[in-house]
Amino acid sequence: MTRQLEHEHLHHDPSPMTGERFAQLREAMAKREESAPTVGDEAPDFELPVLDRKGATMRLSELRGKPVALIFGSYT
């Protein structure tokens, strides 16, 4: 199971938090920490759609050497 699917499976499981499920959650969190970037690491490359140009995309690596701000939020 990929990290994303593993995370979604544990996050969206409506069953009660049993000892087994808690152990699975702790294991998933430990695996996430193993691969999490640390201060000073290069950011992983990713691609996003450009909102004002239909079909265009932008990769983080294309902006290397330029200031980049990532704003995360919820519109719900």
Residue frames relative to the residue before (quaternion, step in Angstrom):
aa qw qx qy qz dx dy dz
M 1.0000 0.0000 0.0000 0.0000 0.00 0.00 0.00
T 0.4304 -0.6964 0.5027 0.2775 3.61 -0.84 0.90
R 0.6691 -0.4966 0.3574 0.4218 3.56 -1.26 0.40
Q 0.6634 0.5103 -0.3195 0.4444 3.59 0.90 -0.90
L 0.6795 0.4719 -0.2969 0.4769 3.59 0.87 -0.91
E 0.6219 0.5367 -0.3379 0.4594 3.57 1.02 -0.81
H 0.6526 0.5087 -0.3067 0.4703 3.58 0.94 -0.90
E 0.6751 0.4913 -0.3001 0.4612 3.59 0.85 -0.94
H 0.6321 0.5375 -0.3354 0.4461 3.57 0.98 -0.83
L 0.7056 0.4474 -0.2680 0.4797 3.59 0.84 -0.92
H 0.6758 0.5163 -0.2968 0.4342 3.58 0.97 -0.83
H 0.7787 0.3670 -0.1811 0.4756 3.60 0.88 -0.89
D 0.4679 0.6694 -0.4559 0.3538 3.60 1.23 0.06
P 0.2721 -0.8097 0.4984 0.1481 3.61 -0.43 1.18
S 0.4763 0.6840 -0.4461 0.3261 3.63 1.22 -0.09
P 0.6294 -0.5519 0.3788 0.3946 3.58 -1.18 0.51
M 0.5398 -0.6139 0.4705 0.3323 3.58 -1.21 0.55
T 0.0659 -0.8027 0.5926 -0.0152 3.54 -0.19 1.34
G 0.6964 -0.4453 0.3445 0.4451 3.57 -1.28 0.12
E 0.6597 0.5031 -0.3065 0.4666 3.59 0.99 -0.85
R 0.6727 0.4895 -0.2994 0.4672 3.59 0.89 -0.90
F 0.6248 0.5267 -0.3341 0.4697 3.58 1.06 -0.75
A 0.6387 0.5176 -0.3219 0.4696 3.60 1.00 -0.80
Q 0.6354 0.5166 -0.3238 0.4738 3.60 1.03 -0.79
L 0.6471 0.5198 -0.3107 0.4632 3.57 0.99 -0.84
R 0.6542 0.5017 -0.3097 0.4738 3.60 0.92 -0.86
E 0.6449 0.5167 -0.3188 0.4642 3.60 1.00 -0.82
A 0.6519 0.5059 -0.3132 0.4701 3.59 0.95 -0.87
M 0.6513 0.5081 -0.3168 0.4661 3.60 0.98 -0.81
A 0.6436 0.5157 -0.3214 0.4653 3.61 0.99 -0.79
K 0.6462 0.5086 -0.3176 0.4721 3.61 0.98 -0.83
R 0.6333 0.5323 -0.3287 0.4556 3.57 1.00 -0.82
E 0.6570 0.5193 -0.3096 0.4503 3.59 0.96 -0.85
E 0.6075 0.5714 -0.3508 0.4259 3.60 1.08 -0.68
S 0.7841 0.3181 -0.1631 0.5073 3.58 1.00 -0.79
A 0.4604 0.6873 -0.4515 0.3344 3.61 1.25 0.00
P 0.4765 -0.6600 0.4873 0.3160 3.60 -0.96 0.75
T 0.2693 -0.7401 0.5923 0.1700 3.53 -1.21 0.56
V 0.7001 -0.4448 0.3360 0.4463 3.56 -1.29 0.27
G 0.7763 0.3065 -0.2537 0.4890 3.55 -0.85 1.02
D 0.5481 0.5983 -0.4035 0.4229 3.61 1.23 -0.27
E 0.5115 -0.6052 0.5039 0.3438 3.55 -1.21 0.53
A 0.5024 -0.6576 0.4716 0.3047 3.56 -0.97 0.88
P 0.4946 -0.6418 0.4835 0.3311 3.59 -1.01 0.72
D 0.4899 -0.6624 0.4826 0.2973 3.56 -1.05 0.77
F 0.0721 0.7771 -0.6241 0.0382 3.57 -1.12 0.66
E 0.3109 -0.7409 0.5722 0.1643 3.53 -1.31 0.39
L 0.0462 -0.7933 0.6070 -0.0099 3.57 -1.00 0.92
P 0.5302 -0.6076 0.4657 0.3645 3.59 -1.16 0.45
V 0.3923 -0.6644 0.5776 0.2667 3.57 -1.16 0.66
L 0.4347 -0.7658 0.4123 0.2339 3.57 -0.51 1.18
D 0.7586 0.3907 -0.2308 0.4675 3.62 0.97 -0.66
R 0.7116 0.3571 -0.2637 0.5446 3.63 1.25 0.15
K 0.4228 -0.7415 0.4674 0.2300 3.54 -0.51 1.23
G 0.8502 0.1437 -0.1334 0.4886 3.55 -0.76 1.11
A 0.5667 0.6006 -0.3950 0.4027 3.62 1.19 -0.25
T 0.1335 -0.7741 0.6134 0.0817 3.55 -1.19 0.62
M 0.2033 -0.7496 0.6181 0.1211 3.55 -1.32 0.35
R 0.2253 -0.7567 0.6004 0.1271 3.58 -0.98 0.88
L 0.5704 -0.5953 0.4416 0.3539 3.56 -1.05 0.72
S 0.6405 0.5534 -0.3296 0.4183 3.59 0.96 -0.82
E 0.5892 0.5759 -0.3670 0.4318 3.62 1.18 -0.46
L 0.7075 0.4510 -0.2474 0.4846 3.58 1.21 -0.42
R 0.2919 0.7868 -0.5017 0.2101 3.58 1.27 0.19
G 0.7923 0.2716 -0.2347 0.4934 3.56 -0.92 0.99
K 0.6762 0.4292 -0.2882 0.5248 3.58 1.29 -0.12
P 0.5470 -0.5955 0.4492 0.3800 3.61 -1.09 0.52
V 0.0548 -0.7858 0.6160 -0.0047 3.57 -1.00 0.89
A 0.0854 -0.7699 0.6306 0.0487 3.59 -0.95 0.89
L 0.1504 -0.7641 0.6232 0.0723 3.55 -0.87 0.99
I 0.1027 -0.7932 0.5997 0.0237 3.55 -0.71 1.09
F 0.1150 -0.7899 0.6017 0.0273 3.55 -0.63 1.17
G 0.1761 0.7872 -0.5749 0.1370 3.55 -0.88 0.90
S 0.3734 -0.6993 0.5618 0.2364 3.49 -1.33 0.09
Y 0.2092 -0.7820 0.5781 0.1023 3.54 -0.95 0.88
T 0.5202 0.6364 -0.4198 0.3849 3.56 1.14 0.54
